[in-house]
Amino acid sequence: MPKSGSTFLSDLISAMPDISRVSLVPSFGRREQELDESSILRAGRGPYVAQHHVRWSAWTEATCSKYDLKPIVLVRSLPDAVVSLRDHLRRESPIWPIFYAEDHHAELDDATLEDMIVRLVAPWFVNFYMSWRTAPDALMISYEELIADPAGALRRVLAFAGAEIDEKEIAKAIASVGVRRKSRFNVGVAGRGAALQPASLRSILALFDFYPQAASDPYVRGVRAQVEAALEGAAVPALGPVAIRQPESAPAAPAAAAARKPSRLRKAVTRYGYQVTLIAIGVLYWIWPEDLIPDDLWYGKIDDAVFLTILAFLAGRVTKRTPGLRELPGVVKRAFARRLRMAS
């Protein structure tokens, strides 16, 4: 969900060893951030983190399954998200993929701009949440949970993705992100949505009325309680945990994750099996003296060169279809950098 701390969380994840940041869309701007297969292929097989505001769909689920992507869904109190987006339009940019805003909209007074966002953007936010609450395999975390315990949120994400959990590296990642100050995350600012105009708050409540089947949903209940308290002038309660279910793929402990994690040999065979097989065939043909043209003839190496050229072409095509070798330089570079860090 936009304005839910996704920049901060992706900063934390990419600060972990050997995890890079990539984009799985061809462009941003006003384009909807639906996953793009060509961008996924260019990104390789990771490990990496990609930050995108995309609603769930059967196609998105199939794409995540095909490329072993683990969706982490961040949500935030809807009134708070409206206020945060208002500030973003004024301080940063009016260009968003989920609604059309222009420069002059930033000059509107608070009440008018908030009303615009509630009318045009809040429905997208509700659609976003209602789609992901039906997703069979996604980890849901709230902004409030993230700011209260960044280490715990990062630990849950790594466990859900089947990645190694190293408490020292988690602490280093949190410290480095805080020092670099590159995130737009506004720590601790929750509850500002209570200051919205009563009409805007009632409009937010009305959006959830169209989903009676979700009345008992923890996020819907939490937002309703916040809005009703704000309308009554009472203290706004915390949103609380929002996870509808604990995804089955999230291991209970690091040992369980290690038990299910494929071995390095199995990963290598899966990634490079076709390429290694083609190379082996070419080498065997090269050293076999009784091939198509015997090697003892003066022109006996012609067929070897032609055969190797064909196999090299096929290996390149396989690599292009299933990226593996393309990411090898990056893997070596990250491993070398990690060795340097450990040595220092």
ChimeraX attribute file (.defattr): number of C-alpha atoms within 10 A of each C-alpha:
attribute: neighborCount
match mode: 1-to-1
recipient: residues
	/A:1	22
	/A:2	20
	/A:3	23
	/A:4	25
	/A:5	23
	/A:6	24
	/A:7	18
	/A:8	22
	/A:9	26
	/A:10	18
	/A:11	23
	/A:12	25
	/A:13	24
	/A:14	19
	/A:15	20
	/A:16	21
	/A:17	17
	/A:18	16
	/A:19	16
	/A:20	19
	/A:21	17
	/A:22	18
	/A:23	19
	/A:24	21
	/A:25	19
	/A:26	14
	/A:27	12
	/A:28	13
	/A:29	10
	/A:30	14
	/A:31	13
	/A:32	17
	/A:33	20
	/A:34	17
	/A:35	19
	/A:36	15
	/A:37	14
	/A:38	11
	/A:39	15
	/A:40	21
	/A:41	16
	/A:42	16
	/A:43	20
	/A:44	18
	/A:45	17
	/A:46	18
	/A:47	17
	/A:48	18
	/A:49	22
	/A:50	19
	/A:51	18
	/A:52	19
	/A:53	18
	/A:54	19
	/A:55	19
	/A:56	21
	/A:57	14
	/A:58	9
	/A:59	11
	/A:60	18
	/A:61	17
	/A:62	12
	/A:63	16
	/A:64	15
	/A:65	12
	/A:66	9
	/A:67	13
	/A:68	12
	/A:69	21
	/A:70	18
	/A:71	22
	/A:72	19
	/A:73	23
	/A:74	23
	/A:75	24
	/A:76	25
	/A:77	26
	/A:78	27
	/A:79	24
	/A:80	21
	/A:81	26
	/A:82	27
	/A:83	22
	/A:84	19
	/A:85	20
	/A:86	20
	/A:87	16
	/A:88	16
	/A:89	19
	/A:90	15
	/A:91	10
	/A:92	10
	/A:93	13
	/A:94	21
	/A:95	17
	/A:96	16
	/A:97	15
	/A:98	19
	/A:99	13
	/A:100	11
	/A:101	18
	/A:102	12
	/A:103	11
	/A:104	9
	/A:105	15
	/A:106	19
	/A:107	12
	/A:108	13
	/A:109	9
	/A:110	15
	/A:111	14
	/A:112	14
	/A:113	20
	/A:114	22
	/A:115	19
	/A:116	18
	/A:117	20
	/A:118	24
	/A:119	15
	/A:120	15
	/A:121	19
	/A:122	21
	/A:123	17
	/A:124	16
	/A:125	21
	/A:126	17
	/A:127	15
	/A:128	19
	/A:129	21
	/A:130	18
	/A:131	14
	/A:132	19
	/A:133	22
	/A:134	12
	/A:135	15
	/A:136	11
	/A:137	21
	/A:138	24
	/A:139	25
	/A:140	22
	/A:141	21
	/A:142	23
	/A:143	28
	/A:144	25
	/A:145	19
	/A:146	21
	/A:147	20
	/A:148	13
	/A:149	11
	/A:150	19
	/A:151	17
	/A:152	14
	/A:153	19
	/A:154	22
	/A:155	19
	/A:156	20
	/A:157	22
	/A:158	21
	/A:159	20
	/A:160	23
	/A:161	20
	/A:162	21
	/A:163	16
	/A:164	16
	/A:165	19
	/A:166	14
	/A:167	11
	/A:168	8
	/A:169	13
	/A:170	22
	/A:171	15
	/A:172	15
	/A:173	21
	/A:174	20
	/A:175	13
	/A:176	15
	/A:177	18
	/A:178	15
	/A:179	9
	/A:180	8
	/A:181	10
	/A:182	12
	/A:183	16
	/A:184	12
	/A:185	18
	/A:186	13
	/A:187	13
	/A:188	11
	/A:189	12
	/A:190	20
	/A:191	20
	/A:192	15
	/A:193	21
	/A:194	22
	/A:195	16
	/A:196	21
	/A:197	17
	/A:198	15
	/A:199	13
	/A:200	23
	/A:201	23
	/A:202	15
	/A:203	16
	/A:204	21
	/A:205	18
	/A:206	11
	/A:207	15
	/A:208	19
	/A:209	11
	/A:210	10
	/A:211	12
	/A:212	9
	/A:213	9
	/A:214	15
	/A:215	14
	/A:216	10
	/A:217	15
	/A:218	16
	/A:219	24
	/A:220	22
	/A:221	16
	/A:222	19
	/A:223	24
	/A:224	21
	/A:225	17
	/A:226	25
	/A:227	26
	/A:228	17
	/A:229	15
	/A:230	21
	/A:231	18
	/A:232	11
	/A:233	11
	/A:234	12
	/A:235	11
	/A:236	20
	/A:237	14
	/A:238	15
	/A:239	23
	/A:240	17
	/A:241	15
	/A:242	22
	/A:243	17
	/A:244	13
	/A:245	12
	/A:246	13
	/A:247	14
	/A:248	12
	/A:249	16
	/A:250	19
	/A:251	20
	/A:252	12
	/A:253	10
	/A:254	15
	/A:255	12
	/A:256	13
	/A:257	21
	/A:258	14
	/A:259	11
	/A:260	11
	/A:261	13
	/A:262	11
	/A:263	11
	/A:264	9
	/A:265	9
	/A:266	10
	/A:267	12
	/A:268	11
	/A:269	13
	/A:270	11
	/A:271	17
	/A:272	17
	/A:273	14
	/A:274	16
	/A:275	20
	/A:276	13
	/A:277	13
	/A:278	16
	/A:279	16
	/A:280	13
	/A:281	13
	/A:282	19
	/A:283	13
	/A:284	10
	/A:285	17
	/A:286	18
	/A:287	11
	/A:288	12
	/A:289	14
	/A:290	12
	/A:291	14
	/A:292	13
	/A:293	15
	/A:294	16
	/A:295	18
	/A:296	10
	/A:297	8
	/A:298	9
	/A:299	10
	/A:300	16
	/A:301	18
	/A:302	13
	/A:303	17
	/A:304	20
	/A:305	13
	/A:306	11
	/A:307	15
	/A:308	18
	/A:309	13
	/A:310	13
	/A:311	19
	/A:312	16
	/A:313	11
	/A:314	15
	/A:315	19
	/A:316	16
	/A:317	13
	/A:318	16
	/A:319	17
	/A:320	14
	/A:321	10
	/A:322	17
	/A:323	20
	/A:324	20
	/A:325	17
	/A:326	16
	/A:327	14
	/A:328	12
	/A:329	10
	/A:330	14
	/A:331	16
	/A:332	11
	/A:333	12
	/A:334	16
	/A:335	14
	/A:336	12
	/A:337	14
	/A:338	14
	/A:339	11
	/A:340	10
	/A:341	9
	/A:342	8
	/A:343	7
	/A:344	6
